[in-house]
Amino acid sequence: QVQLVESGGGLVQPGGSLRLSCAASGSIFSIYAMGWYRQVPGRQRELVASITSAGSTNYADSVKGRFTISRDNAKNTVYLQMNSLKPEDTAVYYCNSFIATLTHYGMDYWGKGTLVTVSS
């Protein structure tokens, strides 16, 4: 079994910064892509950023130049550095990862989410 645990959410003023972390644990054989999604009530969950095992990154247009995704493969952890935050970045942020376990060639796993609120 695999668990993804996010941390780092909270309340921040517009223009501020936050760093989210997501650690994967359990019967992990290999971690492929890792990413962050976000969701606000009444809207679909959307991709914020993703990173492959080789380090290639992809960002939503709305966060390009402000957010940076990175990963530490030794720690099975993905990070999202969020700068110049805007009120429209307010959402629950979810960690996602495609992971191969000792008994399964690979499937998507999700964290429970961490709330980011950008408000003055």
N, C-alpha and C positions, 0 to 999 in steps of 0.2 A: 504494500500500500504506500501511496505517495501523498505527502502533504505539502502545500504551499502556504507559507505564512507571511503576510504583508505587515509592514510597520512604517511609521514615519508620517502618517497623515495628521491633520490638525487644522487649526484656524490660523490664517495668515492674512496680512493686509495686502491690498493690491500693490504690485511691484515687488513683493517679497519673494522668498525662495523656500522651497521644501525639498527634501530628499526622501524618496520612497525606497524601501528595500523589500525584497521578497526572497526568502530562503526555501529551497526545496529539500525535503528529507524523506527517508524511507528506503524502499528496495529499488534504488535507482541503478540502472545499468548505464544509461547514457541520456544526456539532455540535449535536445536539438534546439529548436527555436524557443526563445523566451520573449515575452512581451507584456505590455501594459494596455489595458482597455479602461474605459470609463463610461459611466452611465448616470444619467439624471432621471428623476421620475418622469414617466410618460414618454421617454425617448429610448431608442434602441441603443444597445451597448456599442461603442465605437472604438476602433483601434486608435491608440495614441502613439505607440512606438513599438518596434520589435527589433530583435537582434538574433542573428543566426549563431551557431556554434563557432563559426569562423570569424565572427565580429562584424558582419555586414548589417547595417542598420536601415530602418525605414521609419518615417515619421508622417503623421497626419499633417496636412498643410497648416492647420491652425496652431500647431506647436513648433513648427520648424524655426530654428534660431533661438528658441527659448528653452526647450527641453532637450536633455541628453540622456540616452539610454546606454547602460554599460553592464557588463557582467564579469563575475569572478568565477571562472569554471572550477577552481579548486575548492571554492566554498558553496558551489551550486546556488549562487545568489545573483539576482539581477537587480539593478538600481535604476531609478529614474530621478535625475536631477532636474528640478523645475524652477526656472528663474523667470523674472518679470511676470509673475502670476497675475491673471486677470479674473474678475468676478465670473466670467463665463467658463473658467476652468473648474469651477465648483462642481464636484461630482463624487461618486464613489469610484475609486480606482481599484481595478482588479488585476491581479497577476495571472498570467497564463503561460503554460509551458507544454511543449510536446516532448514527452518523456518515454523512453523505453525502460521497462523494468526487467527483472529476472524472469518473469513469466509472460510478458507481453511485449510485442515488437515495438509498440508506440501508441500513445493516445494523448489527448488533451487533458490537462489538469488545470483547475482554477482555484485561486485563493478565495477567501470569504469577503475580501474587499476592505478598503480603508478609506474613510471619508476625508476629503480635502475641501475646506471651505475658504473661499477668498472673499473677504469682506472687511470694510472699514468700521 
